[in-house]
């Protein structure tokens, strides 16, 4: 039955009058003091609660003094769930009087929050049976508000305890829109954050329910906390059934403070009753205990069964078909108000009668303080269980109901007073072998180089090292062979050492670091870096130096033996400087790199997380940029020079510029490919090891084959062409020619000094003086020689002033004769300095083979 608001208010006033009116009981003769109390509640929601209130007032009449000496008179204020209207009605009632000490009720959260904050200023205390919002637990703002209905914070606390019991730390939250549920969601998220529970996703049911659940499934959420009204349960579990979000992999926890029971009977299009029960099977619902779990008489003398029978009888007598889920809390709220008022008034009477100022009145503030203390100390057994408050909140038990089959089974409870969760494991039934997992089991899997791959690559590296050592031994044995000397035996040794170091780095790179300590791993990282870097630097520096010398001789027409030797040294020192700085400032360490998850086909709840260990440092990118920077410039310059000398001929094809250019191009290509492969495959260590090792070994083998292969074949095929005794003789002849060349250089320097002295003397002497002394001096031979040199130097100057006679010593015929004799001698003396060719005797110059051999050696070494 529904009436307009004013009619309903009149009905409630009439009910209150009937409650406090005369009834045929023996206690009518007892004088009862009226205690006015304001009752604020929407008129259209008070039908089911009013019957419980009347039943409580009737039970109070039968109580012994002092509780039975007071009669609560309720004055209804229709709040209409409007804060402004409620505040106006409250002020009007307090202005009209009488004096009120307490405010009863409060159902609408917005109205309750506004009125409760103004209670201290109005000297009022409020006892509610419906204030459950978590925000009302703030005692600084709502210190005068008490509610027999436990706060929704208790439901959230129970949910957190359940998560902690099964170690669920990854959840999703689905909430229906509404003021109360929104407050619950905020408090739940705060408690989950405090408990270090990861909330993967929060969804709302305001739109498409299936879309919200689908997003949870895409995020792989297994534990789902749901906050919705009972009417929405069928729709939610229908979508869960369609999306296959039920069974052993999922656990639904319904955090709901509504009435007990499950509302899955409402049919939803696309889902049958069986499908709803299948989807909801195993889900756990948290709900506030609304009736006591004992059947012992409470403070009113009624047992729980007696109260329920009386309440149903009242409904039948009143003809009301509307029952309220809050009737039991309203019944206990009347008892809380009555007990607190009786204690406060009795204390006021005692003070007035026995106080220092007899027959005086007690102040309102003192009465309110006494009333507040009385409510805080309230403790009795009510129809909803033990009634007592702690920090302004009602202590109670939260029930855990698991949906099994077609009904709910009580499987545990949570006590808000002790903060303890009790589960009856024998009653719990999960779809799987145990509770669902909050996430897939992540099994770490170390990515390591396979045994077969490591053995294959290591064998190839060992073979390369053996070949390099063989070539090195061969070069040392036949170092005096003209072909090896023509290509530079010392440079070949350095090149082989570089190949040997780079090949050795492959053996170190494949070692398994799982069984090694961090210190050993770091040492191996440094050794591999140094061997690979130094080997590459030395090898390519030798190739670049040989190419540059050939380029200088053939293109620039100049020799730079000493400078070419310094190039290798400077490149090596630069590399050592960079590596040493790197090693000191930012050494390589063991770093664990986590890779993406990989599903395990055998078990959907098990996923693999590959990880790998690699050598890295804090500023790895910076150091790699520095190393690759100067190497890239060197490689580019080497390719340019090699391209320029690719067609230079040589004494033998084995030492031609073509082979040298191919080696430079190959090393450059393999170096660039190796650096790119190392960077691009860093996420896959086995593949990185395989690619980089193959490229390094291919580079080494190609270099050995192109540079040393033809030499080995030629020497092996023509080894007897140049025996050791011939080579030794040639070496002795070369040394003898070198000594003779030095002697001729010294003699040439002396002749230069004498010629310069005689020339200066002849130029300073005058012509008449020379003719006067020509015939009389006995040293005519010396003078003749002097005159001869003077003629050579000053002939051009004197020819213009005085013509020569035919019989003169300076005649053209005699001058030509002297020049023809002197020029070959001077040419022979200066020839070693100009051409750098050793000279000893005329027989040596007559041998063409000697010049050809020396020329080849000069160009290609």
C-alpha positions in Angstrom: 0.0 0.0 0.0 1.3 3.5 -0.9 0.1 6.8 0.3 1.3 10.4 -0.4 3.9 11.8 1.9 1.6 13.8 4.2 -0.8 10.9 4.6 2.1 8.6 5.4 3.3 11.0 8.0 -0.1 11.1 9.6 -0.2 7.4 9.6 3.2 7.2 11.4 2.1 9.7 14.0 -0.9 7.6 14.6 1.2 4.5 15.0 3.4 6.3 17.5 0.4 7.4 19.4 -0.9 3.9 19.5 2.4 2.7 20.7 2.6 5.1 23.6 -1.1 5.2 24.2 -2.8 3.2 27.0 -2.7 -0.5 26.6 -4.3 -3.1 28.9 -1.2 -4.2 30.8 -0.4 -4.1 34.5 2.3 -1.5 34.2 -0.2 1.2 33.3 -0.3 2.3 36.9 3.5 3.0 36.6 4.3 6.7 36.1 6.5 7.1 33.0 8.3 10.2 32.1 8.0 11.2 28.4 11.2 11.7 26.5 10.7 13.5 23.1 12.9 12.2 20.3 13.0 13.4 16.6 12.6 10.7 14.0 13.9 11.7 10.6 13.1 9.4 7.7 11.5 9.6 4.3 7.8 8.8 4.6 7.7 6.4 1.7 10.3 4.1 3.3 9.1 3.8 6.8 6.4 1.2 6.5 8.4 -1.9 7.3 10.6 -0.1 9.9 7.7 1.4 11.8 6.4 -2.1 12.8 9.8 -3.0 14.4 10.0 0.4 16.1 6.5 -0.1 17.6 7.5 -3.6 18.7 10.5 -2.3 20.5 8.5 0.5 22.2 6.1 -2.1 23.4 8.9 -4.2 24.8 10.3 -1.2 26.6 7.1 -0.7 28.5 7.5 -4.0 30.2 11.0 -3.3 31.4 11.8 -2.7 35.1 12.9 0.7 36.3 14.8 2.8 35.6 14.5 1.8 31.9 10.8 1.3 32.2 10.3 4.7 33.9 10.8 6.6 30.6 8.6 6.7 27.6 10.1 7.6 24.2 7.9 9.9 22.2 8.8 9.9 18.5 8.1 12.9 16.3 8.4 12.1 12.6 10.3 14.5 10.3 9.9 13.7 6.6 13.3 14.3 5.1 12.2 13.5 1.5 15.8 12.6 0.9 16.5 16.3 0.4 19.2 17.8 2.5 17.8 21.4 2.4 14.3 20.2 3.2 15.6 18.0 6.0 17.5 20.9 7.6 14.6 23.2 7.4 12.3 20.6 9.0 14.9 20.0 11.8 15.2 23.7 12.6 11.4 24.1 12.6 10.9 21.2 15.0 13.6 22.5 17.4 12.2 26.0 17.3 8.7 24.8 18.1 9.9 22.6 20.9 9.9 20.7 23.2 13.6 20.3 24.0 15.1 17.3 22.1 18.1 15.4 23.2 18.3 12.8 20.4 17.7 12.4 16.7 16.6 8.9 15.6 16.9 7.4 12.1 18.5 8.7 9.0 18.3 6.6 5.8 19.4 8.9 3.0 23.3 9.2 2.9 23.3 12.8 1.7 20.8 13.9 4.4 22.6 11.9 7.1 26.0 13.4 6.3 24.7 17.0 6.4 22.7 16.6 9.6 25.4 14.6 11.4 28.0 17.3 10.9 25.7 19.9 12.5 24.8 17.8 15.5 27.4 19.1 17.9 26.3 22.7 17.3 22.7 21.7 18.0 23.5 19.7 21.1 22.0 16.6 19.6 23.0 13.0 19.3 21.9 10.7 16.5 21.2 7.0 16.6 20.7 5.6 13.1 19.9 2.1 11.8 20.9 2.8 8.2 24.0 4.9 8.2 26.6 2.6 6.6 28.6 4.9 4.3 32.4 4.6 4.9 32.7 8.4 4.9 30.6 8.6 8.1 33.4 6.7 9.9 35.3 10.0 10.3 34.8 10.7 14.0 36.3 14.2 13.7 33.3 15.2 11.6 30.7 12.7 12.7 31.5 12.3 16.4 27.8 12.4 17.5 26.5 9.8 15.0 26.1 6.1 15.9 24.5 3.5 13.7 23.4 -0.1 14.6 24.0 -1.0 10.9 27.7 -1.8 10.5 29.7 0.4 8.1 30.4 -0.8 4.6 34.1 -0.5 5.6 33.6 -3.8 7.4 32.7 -5.5 4.1 35.8 -4.1 2.5 37.9 -5.2 5.4 36.5 -8.8 5.1 37.3 -8.7 1.4 40.9 -7.7 2.0 41.3 -10.4 4.6 39.9 -13.0 2.2 42.4 -11.9 -0.5 45.3 -12.1 2.0 44.2 -15.6 3.2 44.6 -17.0 -0.3 47.5 -14.7 -1.2 45.6 -13.0 -4.0 47.5 -9.9 -5.0 46.1 -9.2 -8.4 42.4 -8.4 -8.7 39.8 -6.5 -10.8 37.0 -4.4 -9.4 33.5 -4.1 -11.0 31.1 -1.6 -9.4 27.6 -0.5 -10.2 26.9 3.2 -10.2 25.2 4.7 -7.2 26.1 7.0 -4.2 26.5 4.2 -1.7 28.4 1.8 -4.0 30.6 4.6 -5.2 31.6 5.3 -1.6 32.2 1.6 -1.1 34.4 1.5 -4.1 36.6 4.4 -3.0 37.1 2.8 0.4 37.8 -0.6 -1.1 40.5 0.9 -3.4 42.1 2.6 -0.4 42.2 -0.6 1.6 43.5 -2.6 -1.4 46.3 -0.1 -1.9 47.2 -0.2 1.8 47.3 -4.0 1.6 49.6 -4.0 -1.5 47.0 -5.6 -3.7 47.4 -4.7 -7.4 44.1 -3.5 -8.9 44.6 -4.3 -12.6 41.4 -2.8 -13.8 38.3 -1.1 -12.5 35.1 -1.3 -14.5 31.6 0.2 -14.2 28.3 -1.5 -14.9 26.6 1.7 -16.1 27.1 0.8 -19.7 27.4 -2.6 -21.4 28.1 -5.2 -18.8 29.6 -7.7 -21.2 32.0 -5.0 -22.5 33.2 -4.3 -19.0 33.8 -7.9 -18.2 35.5 -8.5 -21.6 38.1 -5.8 -20.7 38.8 -7.7 -17.5 39.3 -10.9 -19.4 41.7 -9.2 -21.8 43.7 -8.0 -18.8 43.8 -11.6 -17.6 42.1 -10.8 -14.3 41.2 -14.0 -12.4 40.0 -12.6 -9.1 37.0 -10.3 -9.6 35.5 -8.1 -6.8 32.0 -7.1 -7.6 29.8 -4.5 -6.0 26.3 -4.4 -7.3 22.6 -4.6 -6.3 21.0 -7.9 -6.0 18.9 -7.3 -9.1 22.0 -7.0 -11.3 23.4 -10.4 -10.3 21.7 -12.3 -13.1 22.9 -9.9 -15.8 26.5 -10.0 -14.5 26.7 -13.7 -14.3 25.0 -14.1 -17.7 27.8 -12.1 -19.3 30.3 -14.1 -17.3 28.8 -17.3 -18.7 29.0 -16.0 -22.3 32.6 -14.9 -21.9 33.5 -18.2 -20.2 34.7 -16.3 -17.2 33.9 -19.0 -14.7 35.3 -22.3 -13.5 38.6 -23.2 -11.9 40.5 -20.2 -13.3 38.1 -17.5 -11.9 36.9 -16.5 -8.5 34.1 -14.1 -8.0 33.8 -12.2 -4.7 30.6 -10.2 -4.3 31.1 -7.5 -1.8 27.4 -6.6 -1.1 25.7 -5.3 2.0 22.2 -6.0 0.7 19.7 -8.6 2.0 20.7 -12.2 2.4 20.0 -14.6 -0.4 20.8 -14.7 -4.1 18.7 -13.2 -6.8 19.5 -15.4 -9.8 15.9 -16.2 -10.5 15.3 -13.3 -12.9 15.6 -14.5 -16.4 18.1 -12.7 -18.7 17.8 -13.0 -22.5 20.3 -15.5 -23.8 20.9 -17.3 -20.5 18.9 -20.0 -18.7 18.7 -20.7 -15.0 21.2 -23.5 -15.3 23.7 -21.3 -17.1 23.4 -18.6 -14.4 23.9 -21.2 -11.7 26.9 -22.6 -13.5 28.5 -19.2 -13.9 27.8 -18.2 -10.2 28.9 -21.6 -8.9 31.7 -21.2 -6.4 31.4 -17.4 -6.0 31.6 -16.0 -2.5 29.4 -13.3 -1.2 30.2 -11.0 1.7 27.2 -9.8 3.7 26.5 -8.2 7.0 25.0 -10.5 9.6 21.4 -9.2 10.1 20.2 -11.6 12.8 21.8 -13.1 15.7 23.2 -16.6 15.3 22.1 -17.6 18.8 18.6 -18.3 20.0 19.2 -17.1 23.6 17.0 -14.3 25.0 18.4 -10.9 24.4 18.0 -7.6 26.4 14.3 -7.5 25.6 13.7 -11.0 26.9 12.9 -12.2 23.4 14.7 -14.9 21.5 15.5 -14.5 17.8 12.7 -16.8 16.8 10.3 -15.0 19.1 11.2 -11.6 17.6 10.7 -12.9 14.0 7.3 -14.4 14.9 6.2 -11.2 16.5 7.4 -9.1 13.6 5.6 -11.3 11.1 2.5 -11.2 13.2 2.6 -7.4 13.2 2.9 -7.4 9.4 -0.1 -9.6 9.2 -2.2 -7.6 11.6 -1.3 -4.4 9.9 -2.0 -5.8 6.4 1.3 -4.5 5.1 3.0 -6.5 2.4 6.2 -4.5 2.5 9.1 -5.8 4.7 12.3 -3.9 5.3 15.7 -5.5 5.5 16.6 -2.9 8.2 13.8 -3.8 10.6 16.1 -5.8 13.0 18.6 -2.9 13.1 15.8 -0.4 13.8 14.6 -2.6 16.7 18.1 -2.6 18.3 18.5 1.2 17.6 15.4 1.9 19.7 17.0 -0.1 22.5 20.3 1.8 22.2 18.5 5.1 22.3 16.3 4.1 25.3 19.1 2.8 27.4 21.4 5.8 26.7 18.6 8.3 27.5 17.6 6.5 30.7 21.2 6.4 31.8 21.8 10.1 31.0 18.5 11.3 32.7 19.1 9.2 35.7 22.6 10.7 36.0 21.1 14.2 35.7 18.6 13.4 38.4 21.4 12.1 40.7 23.4 15.3 40.1 20.4 17.5 40.8 19.6 15.6 44.0 22.9 14.9 45.4 25.1 17.5 43.8 26.8 20.4 45.4 24.0 22.7 44.2 20.8 20.9 45.3 17.6 21.6 43.5 19.7 23.1 40.6 19.4 22.2 36.9 22.0 20.4 34.9 23.3 22.1 31.8 22.6 20.9 28.3 26.2 20.4 27.5 26.7 18.2 30.5 23.6 16.2 29.6 24.9 15.7 26.1 28.2 14.6 27.3 26.6 12.1 29.6 24.4 10.9 26.8 27.4 10.5 24.4 29.3 8.5 27.0 26.3 6.3 27.6 26.0 5.4 23.9 29.7 4.7 23.6 29.5 2.3 26.6 26.4 0.6 25.3 26.7 -3.2 25.2 23.9 -5.7 25.1 22.6 -8.7 23.2 20.2 -7.6 20.5 18.3 -9.4 17.8 21.2 -8.6 15.4 23.8 -10.0 17.7 26.0 -8.3 20.3 25.5 -4.5 20.1 28.5 -2.4 21.0 30.5 0.4 19.4 34.2 1.0 18.9 35.4 4.3 17.6 31.8 5.1 16.8 31.4 2.0 14.5 29.1 -1.0 15.3 31.1 -4.2 15.8 29.6 -7.2 14.1 30.4 -10.2 12.0 30.5 -10.4 8.2 29.3 -13.6 6.8 30.9 -15.4 3.8 28.3 -17.2 1.7 29.4 -19.5 -1.1 27.0 -20.3 -3.9 26.9 -24.0 -4.3 24.3 -25.6 -6.5 21.2 -23.5 -6.3 21.7 -22.1 -2.8 24.2 -20.3 -0.6 26.2 -22.0 2.1 27.8 -20.3 5.1 31.5 -21.1 4.8 33.0 -18.5 7.2 32.8 -15.2 8.9 34.9 -12.1 9.7 34.8 -10.5 13.1 35.2 -6.7 13.0 36.1 -6.6 16.7 39.0 -9.0 16.4 39.8 -8.5 12.7 40.0 -12.3 12.4 38.7 -14.3 9.4 37.4 -17.8 10.1 36.9 -20.2 7.2 35.3 -23.6 7.3 37.5 -25.4 4.7 35.4 -28.5 4.8 32.4 -26.6 3.5 34.3 -24.7 0.8 34.1 -26.1 -2.7 36.2 -24.8 -5.6 35.9 -25.8 -9.2 39.5 -26.8 -9.4 41.8 -28.7 -7.2 42.1 -25.7 -5.0 41.5 -21.9 -5.0 41.9 -20.1 -8.2 45.2 -18.4 -9.0 45.2 -14.6 -9.2 47.5 -14.9 -12.2 49.2 -17.4 -14.4 52.1 -19.1 -12.8 55.2 -17.5 -14.2 58.1 -19.9 -14.5 61.4 -18.2 -15.2 63.3 -19.8 -18.1 66.9 -19.0 -18.6 67.9 -18.6 -22.2 71.2 -20.2 -22.7 73.3 -21.4 -25.7 72.5 -24.9 -26.6 75.1 -27.6 -26.0 75.1 -28.6 -29.7 75.4 -25.0 -30.9 78.1 -24.2 -28.4 80.0 -27.4 -29.4 79.7 -26.6 -33.1 80.8 -23.0 -32.8 83.6 -23.7 -30.4 84.9 -26.5 -32.7 84.9 -24.0 -35.6 86.7 -21.5 -33.5 89.3 -24.1 -32.4 89.9 -25.1 -36.0 90.3 -21.4 -36.9 92.8 -21.0 -34.1 94.8 -24.1 -35.2 94.9 -22.8 -38.8 96.1 -19.4 -37.6 98.8 -21.0 -35.5 99.8 -23.1 -38.5 100.1 -20.1 -40.8 102.0 -18.3 -38.1 104.5 -21.1 -37.8 104.8 -21.3 -41.6 105.5 -17.5 -41.7 108.2 -17.8 -39.1 109.9 -20.7 -40.9 109.9 -19.1 -44.3 110.3 -15.5 -43.2 113.4 -15.1 -45.5 111.6 -16.2 -48.6 111.4 -13.3 -51.1 107.6 -13.6 -51.5 107.0 -13.3 -47.7 109.5 -10.5 -47.5 107.9 -8.7 -50.4 104.5 -8.7 -48.5 106.1 -7.8 -45.2 106.7 -10.7 -42.8 106.5 -8.6 -39.6 103.1 -7.2 -40.7 101.8 -10.7 -41.4 102.7 -11.8 -37.9 100.8 -8.9 -36.4 97.8 -9.7 -38.6 97.8 -13.3 -37.5 97.9 -12.3 -33.9 94.9 -10.1 -34.4 93.1 -13.1 -36.1 94.1 -15.3 -33.2 92.7 -12.9 -30.6 89.4 -12.4 -32.4 88.9 -16.2 -32.8 89.7 -16.7 -29.1 86.9 -14.3 -28.1 84.3 -16.7 -29.6 85.4 -19.4 -27.2 84.9 -17.1 -24.2 81.5 -15.8 -25.4 79.9 -19.2 -25.4 80.7 -20.0 -21.8 77.6 -20.6 -19.6 77.4 -18.0 -16.8 74.8 -19.9 -14.7 77.5 -21.8 -12.8 79.8 -18.8 -12.5 80.0 -16.2 -9.8 79.4 -12.6 -10.5 83.1 -11.8 -10.2 84.0 -14.5 -12.6 81.3 -13.5 -15.0 82.5 -9.9 -15.0 86.1 -10.9 -15.6 85.0 -13.0 -18.6 83.0 -10.1 -19.9 86.1 -7.9 -19.8 88.4 -10.6 -21.3 86.0 -11.1 -24.3 85.7 -7.4 -24.9 89.5 -6.9 -24.9 90.3 -9.9 -27.0 87.7 -9.1 -29.7 88.4 -5.3 -29.7 92.2 -5.6 -29.7 92.2 -8.4 -32.2 90.0 -6.4 -34.6 92.0 -3.3 -34.1 95.4 -4.9 -34.7 94.3 -6.9 -37.7 92.5 -4.1 -39.5 95.3 -1.6 -38.6 97.8 -3.9 -40.3 95.6 -4.2 -43.4 95.1 -0.4 -43.5 98.8 0.3 -43.1 99.8 -2.1 -45.9 97.1 -0.6 -48.1 98.2 2.9 -47.3 101.9 2.3 -48.1 100.9 0.8 -51.4 98.7 3.8 -52.1 101.5 6.2 -51.1 104.0 4.5 -53.4 101.8 4.1 -56.5 99.6 7.2 -56.2 101.5 9.8 -54.2 105.0 8.7 -55.3 106.6 8.9 -51.9 107.8 6.6 -49.2 106.6 6.7 -45.6 108.1 3.6 -43.9 108.5 5.1 -40.4 105.1 6.9 -40.6 103.4 3.7 -41.7 104.8 1.9 -38.7 103.5 4.6 -36.4 99.9 4.3 -37.7 99.5 0.8 -36.2 100.9 2.0 -32.9 98.7 5.0 -32.7 95.5 3.0 -33.6 96.4 0.4 -31.0 97.0 3.0 -28.3 93.7 4.7 -29.1 91.9 1.5 -28.7 93.7 0.7 -25.5 92.9 4.1 -24.1 89.2 3.8 -24.8 88.9 0.3 -23.4 90.9 1.2 -20.3 88.7 4.3 -19.6 85.6 2.1 -20.1 87.0 -0.5 -17.7 87.8 2.0 -15.0 84.8 4.4 -15.2 82.0 2.0 -16.0 83.1 -1.7 -15.9 80.9 -4.4 -17.4 78.6 -6.3 -15.0 76.1 -9.1 -15.1 72.7 -7.8 -16.1 69.5 -9.9 -16.2 67.3 -9.1 -19.1 63.6 -10.1 -18.8 61.8 -11.0 -22.0 58.1 -11.3 -23.0 55.8 -14.0 -21.5 55.3 -17.2 -23.5 52.3 -19.4 -22.9 52.7 -23.0 -22.1 50.5 -25.1 -24.3 50.1 -27.9 -21.8 48.7 -25.7 -19.0 46.9 -22.4 -19.5 47.7 -21.3 -16.0 51.5 -21.6 -16.6 53.4 -19.1 -18.6 57.1 -18.9 -19.3 59.2 -15.8 -18.7 62.5 -16.1 -20.6 65.4 -14.2 -19.2 69.0 -13.9 -20.2 72.2 -12.7 -18.7 74.4 -10.4 -20.6 77.4 -8.1 -20.1 76.3 -4.5 -19.8 77.0 -1.3 -17.9 75.3 1.9 -16.9 76.2 3.9 -20.0 76.5 1.1 -22.5 75.1 3.1 -25.4 77.6 5.9 -24.8 80.6 3.6 -24.8 79.4 1.6 -27.9 78.9 4.9 -29.7 82.5 5.9 -28.9 84.0 2.6 -30.0 81.9 2.3 -33.2 82.6 6.0 -34.0 86.3 5.9 -34.5 86.2 2.4 -36.0 83.6 3.5 -38.6 85.9 6.3 -39.7 88.9 4.0 -40.0 86.9 1.4 -41.9 85.6 4.0 -44.3 89.1 5.4 -45.0 90.4 1.9 -45.4 87.8 1.1 -48.0 88.6 4.3 -50.0 92.3 3.5 -50.0 91.7 -0.2 -50.9 89.5 0.8 -53.8 92.3 3.0 -55.1 95.0 0.3 -55.1 92.8 -2.6 -56.3 94.5 -2.6 -59.7 98.1 -2.1 -58.7 100.3 -4.9 -60.2 103.0 -6.7 -58.2 105.9 -9.1 -58.8 103.6 -12.1 -58.1 99.7 -12.3 -58.0 99.9 -13.7 -54.4 100.9 -10.2 -53.1 98.9 -8.1 -55.5 96.8 -5.1 -54.5 93.7 -6.9 -55.5 93.9 -9.4 -52.7 94.7 -6.7 -50.2 91.7 -4.7 -51.3 89.4 -7.7 -51.0 90.6 -8.3 -47.5 89.8 -4.7 -46.4 86.4 -4.9 -48.0 85.6 -8.2 -46.4 86.7 -7.1 -42.9 84.6 -4.0 -43.2 81.5 -5.9 -44.4 81.8 -8.5 -41.7 82.5 -5.8 -39.0 79.4 -3.8 -39.9 77.3 -7.0 -40.1 78.5 -8.2 -36.8 77.8 -5.0 -35.0 74.3 -4.8 -36.4 73.5 -8.4 -35.6 74.7 -8.0 -32.1 72.5 -5.0 -31.5 69.4 -6.4 -33.2 69.5 -9.8 -31.5 70.3 -8.7 -28.0 66.9 -10.0 -26.8 67.9 -13.5 -28.0 71.3 -14.5 -26.6 71.5 -17.9 -28.4 70.8 -16.3 -31.8 73.2 -13.4 -31.0 76.0 -15.8 -30.1 75.4 -17.8 -33.2 75.3 -14.9 -35.6 78.2 -12.9 -34.2 80.4 -16.0 -33.8 79.8 -17.1 -37.4 80.5 -13.6 -38.7 83.8 -13.3 -36.7 85.0 -16.7 -37.8 84.0 -16.1 -41.4 85.9 -12.9 -41.4 89.0 -14.6 -39.9 88.9 -17.5 -42.4 88.3 -15.2 -45.3 91.3 -13.0 -44.3 93.5 -16.1 -43.9 92.5 -17.6 -47.2 92.7 -14.5 -49.3 96.0 -13.2 -48.0 98.0 -16.3 -46.9 96.4 -19.0 -49.1 98.2 -18.1 -52.3 101.5 -17.5 -50.5 101.3 -20.9 -48.9 100.5 -22.6 -52.1 103.3 -20.9 -54.0 106.0 -21.5 -51.3 104.9 -25.2 -51.0 105.0 -25.6 -54.7 108.3 -23.7 -55.3 110.1 -24.2 -52.0 113.4 -25.3 -53.6 113.7 -22.2 -55.8 115.4 -20.2 -53.1 117.4 -22.5 -50.7 118.7 -21.2 -47.5 122.4 -20.8 -48.6 121.4 -18.6 -51.5 119.2 -16.5 -49.3 122.1 -16.1 -46.8 124.4 -15.1 -49.6 122.0 -12.5 -50.9 121.6 -11.1 -47.4 125.4 -10.8 -47.1 125.7 -9.1 -50.4 123.0 -6.7 -49.4 124.8 -5.8 -46.2 128.1 -5.3 -48.1 126.4 -3.0 -50.6 124.9 -1.1 -47.7 128.3 -0.5 -46.1 129.9 0.6 -49.4 127.0 3.0 -50.0 127.7 4.6 -46.6 131.4 5.0 -47.5 130.5 6.7 -50.8 128.2 9.0 -49.1 131.0 10.1 -46.7 133.4 10.6 -49.6 130.8 12.6 -51.6 130.4 15.0 -48.6 134.1 15.6 -48.5 134.3 16.3 -52.2 131.5 18.8 -51.9 133.4 20.7 -49.2 136.6 20.8 -51.3 134.7 21.9 -54.5 133.0 24.7 -52.6 136.4 26.0 -51.2 138.2 26.0 -54.5 135.3 27.7 -56.2 135.3 30.5 -53.7 139.1 31.0 -54.2 138.8 31.1 -58.0 136.0 33.6 -58.0 137.8 35.9 -55.6 141.1 36.0 -57.8 141.4 38.4 -60.7 142.4 37.4 -64.3 145.7 39.4 -64.6 147.1 38.1 -61.4 146.4 34.6 -62.6 148.2 35.1 -66.0 151.3 36.7 -64.3 152.0 33.9 -62.1 151.2 31.1 -64.6 154.7 30.7 -66.0 156.8 31.6 -63.0 155.3 29.4 -60.3 156.7 25.9 -59.9 153.3 24.6 -58.7 151.8 24.9 -62.0 150.0 21.7 -61.7 148.1 23.0 -58.8 147.4 26.3 -60.5 146.1 24.3 -63.5 143.7 22.5 -61.4 142.7 25.7 -59.8 142.2 27.3 -63.2 140.2 24.4 -64.4 137.7 24.7 -61.6 137.6 28.4 -62.1 136.8 27.9 -65.7 134.0 25.6 -64.8 132.4 28.1 -62.4 133.2 31.4 -64.0 133.2 30.6 -67.6 129.8 32.1 -68.2 130.8 35.3 -66.6 134.1 35.8 -68.6 132.8 34.6 -71.9 130.9 37.8 -72.5 134.0 40.1 -71.9 136.9 38.1 -73.3 136.8 35.4 -76.0 138.8 32.2 -75.5 141.6 31.2 -77.7 141.6 27.8 -79.4 144.7 26.7 -77.5 143.4 28.1 -74.2 142.7 25.7 -71.3 139.1 27.1 -71.2 138.4 26.5 -74.8 135.1 24.7 -75.5 136.8 21.6 -76.7 138.8 21.1 -73.5 135.9 22.0 -71.2 133.7 19.3 -72.9 136.5 16.8 -72.4 136.8 17.5 -68.7 133.0 17.4 -68.2 132.8 14.0 -69.9 135.3 12.6 -67.4 134.0 14.3 -64.2 130.2 13.9 -64.6 130.0 10.1 -64.4 132.2 10.2 -61.3 129.9 12.7 -59.6 126.8 10.9 -60.8 128.1 7.7 -59.4 128.8 9.3 -56.1 125.4 11.0 -55.7 123.3 8.1 -57.1 122.8 6.3 -53.7 121.5 9.5 -52.1 119.1 10.3 -54.9 117.7 6.9 -55.7 118.5 5.0 -52.5 120.2 2.2 -54.4 123.3 0.5 -53.0 126.4 0.9 -55.2 129.6 -0.9 -54.9 131.3 -1.5 -58.3 130.6 -1.3 -61.9 129.8 -5.0 -62.0 126.8 -4.5 -59.7 125.3 -1.9 -62.0 125.7 -4.2 -64.9 123.3 -6.7 -63.3 119.7 -5.8 -64.0 118.3 -8.5 -61.9 119.7 -6.9 -58.8 117.9 -3.7 -59.5 114.6 -5.4 -60.3 114.7 -7.4 -57.1 115.4 -4.4 -55.0 112.7 -2.4 -56.7 110.0 -5.1 -55.9 111.1 -5.3 -52.3 110.8 -1.5 -52.0 107.4 -1.2 -53.5 105.5 -4.0 -51.7 107.0 -4.1 -48.2 
